Amino acid sequence: MTPQPHVLLLGMQFPPARGSGVYRIRGWANHFARRGWAVTVLAADRDYWYQRSGVVDEELESTVDPRVKVVHVKVAREHLVNRVERMSWAHANFPRLWTKSHQLGRDKIFPEVYSPILPQFVARGAAIHALHRVDLVFATGNPYTQYGAAYRLGRLLRRPYVVDYHDPWTLNPLTEADVFEPGSPQLVWERRIIENAALTITVNTPLADWYRERYPAAADRVRVVENGLAEDVVGEVPWERPPAGRPARVGFVGTVRSDLPLEEFLDGWALARKEPDLAEATMDFYGYLGFFTQNEDQIRRRLEADVEGVAYRGPVPQPQLADVYATLDVLAMLLPSSVYMTAGKGYDYMSAGRPVLGIHDPRNHTTEVFKDYPLFFGVPAVTPEAVRDALVAAVRAARAETREQYETCRAEALKHTWDKNMAPVGEELEGLIRG
């Protein structure tokens, strides 16, 4: 083993990609670098993200530790093209034959649409190892094909590998039901991956318990690493009590997805604006509209419907989050209602020191995350009436907030930075490597 451990991080969605998982991947890379490890990341090439989402986040890319080496792989993408003018000649002229050939690849390589990247990542990982010995392979999904690549590399290089589940693969966290039928290739592969992994990591206790129950042979190797605050990016948000007489300012900051309770929230917003506390109040949405360009129009139409006081302000680079938070009195956190879901932006919201609305079923794990946050306003059920009541209570709290409350909120956020949340597993992995 080299004196300086070398971790190979399989993170296709590494900055400048955008998406809910990109912050966690960046967090792991920076954490390993700060531990003094050599870090090499296998990521998708920039053109891939331009084609998939139409934009990249260069400001977020600038926050990656300079010691992290990023190797961009020109990943296969023809299987994701659905517009004829962008297809290859074979795909456009023989679509059925082309689709069958791709399905054959999925059957032979890995049961996911991203299966073509598995041999690419394995070949590139082996080449990196030949030049600089790899001590640990670490894969964080999705795509889940990266876990298959980690398994293959672990066997090929005879090195331990770790899989980090930002999102579950075979469990639908929204319905809380299995995605695949018993005996499916996906379940066979996941069992193989998890039972041979040095560790399986996930984002909250309910998910960890699910993995332990599903894969008892690996139960003692399942760990929880919650998402965290990137304090080096968000920074301290200036505090000032809202001036008396000024209309309240409420905001959502994050990816505006179609699975969020937008209908219930906007209906509740319309009810709340009839209350004196929210007279002339504004509700601003900041963020990308979905993860891919094909989702934008549907979401935009809903946000730009005729609801008074509501406006869509566009995306915000993460380094500018503090500036946006400073303009808002209340932060609205809209989430799917599931015990397995946790807000990736939750700790960023905490760091603003503002009242936070939790628009999700109380069973959502984010309720537990905010249990010690003094200005959290959840809803007993996701209904317009409950949303209205929470909005009124949060706006009143914002107008009465003290400097001491703000400092308490900030202190709670700083308990949960990426480094603090990742440190216990980081130490365990270092012991595993050096042992």
Steps between C-alpha positions, in 0.01 A plus 500: 500500500621851420574734795228729368178301442364531147123484453340458160161673513246394240284809473354551156296796627799695627513882464443679270199267469187615676250288687405400852789255540781722377549670839548169676756381246687829534479464878664157496778608265581808709481305825743234380737770372488682835588171671822507298400228255575501131164523324426414138145544372356335190234740367300552184639740243367857496332464160287222643344737753448772242305248295302355793412807704597791276723662761789435738581659837850639464481692828436177688788340313728773638425381856658159442823459699791567260670180619219293345593360158201471268516269200220572254376195314322544170208284607273322255180698445335381181257288704367820663431685175129521415499763223551366148715790381751424777511123454778305335435367150440145625272612784290724276465257210466174692347605835356160594819313420705765680275481808525121505877517481511744790265281702732207432782708644297568812428130534868409467668791680276659764120536529476879473477749216850628583657154461744614223702697757592187698774374266615860448541562873662162560755552222581855608519398867743219419716743301508744792597219736789402272644851536408568864398207716138527617430408863122544502227521236209721607183527291213737564185481292310544302544370231508162668717351226786663693438247779542220248825663387618522862426131548692409183793726591511360853541149363741603224727715719449292816409809693208574733214703358225709660158590360327821609126517428387859461175353365387137529494291183263211566273687742267777386527753786180677390275195505716316757464186287741282306578615146576155356345156523670230714776328311552789259855569374501829690441326833758232419758765419424712806535204735831410337627858529395563861602162641851539357547869585723606785227749599160606373415861586168678480351834603267429792408242763174376339688416179786339694249282687343401165838388363582308818170316485526429126865387513563347847836357392627858466299656785807571714661686208220752438571857609311831505661820373241776483525782252664810638568870490770624263601787727793584274251571220186635666674709765333711767170661405453855634208535740252782530147490637246579223408871516153568635251569226699335221321204336641164596747330265485122473723292274580151378861434397584173328410288199129544428395142427169361381476267803487790747161595650472813283122486461432477872754768581376750244140443604606555860692810397186646342312440825781645712515821300148578616632518858617840632848363581560414135332795332697580181754229591726359226598140429814461287619169355875474432658201327507287191171366365553126530824317435469487122380746238200290395338558842523878498187605310253308715645631826532855369132507397394411854723759663394771257130430543290788622587482872551841658839573645673195349803540270768275355845661531719243326797294622753618758863380505572347839766759591225766473252324729581717801416814301159356407423377852577849632211644295242259645311495828377140485633198309250249362627143479277295271569125503336174398330335796689181584673362807801428277543855367736760647546857377837546338463876544383475860828599663551787257157626606602466864812707442287798397362524853148570370170330575474188282176353371489122472241428233500121516342218694637493859624144429761642265842458663563873468267549799757315711784703350332825611397381848748734671453793263297759697332666201366198313135505396375169371152401391287219650390412145576636155177690444439861391355586841803358685733686264313823568528456877872419483565803279323733742687356799838522325449860386402600853811329633716684247363836613570411864836327454786606728872502438532224760258279305697564183826397668336185639379406152845560351664290772266212425594511131873501579461173690427333167767601250602254231834437672344437842243262356758315291782486756399178687478298178813671366691382808360151463606484135848626585530225758378247245760609246792527741402173665 
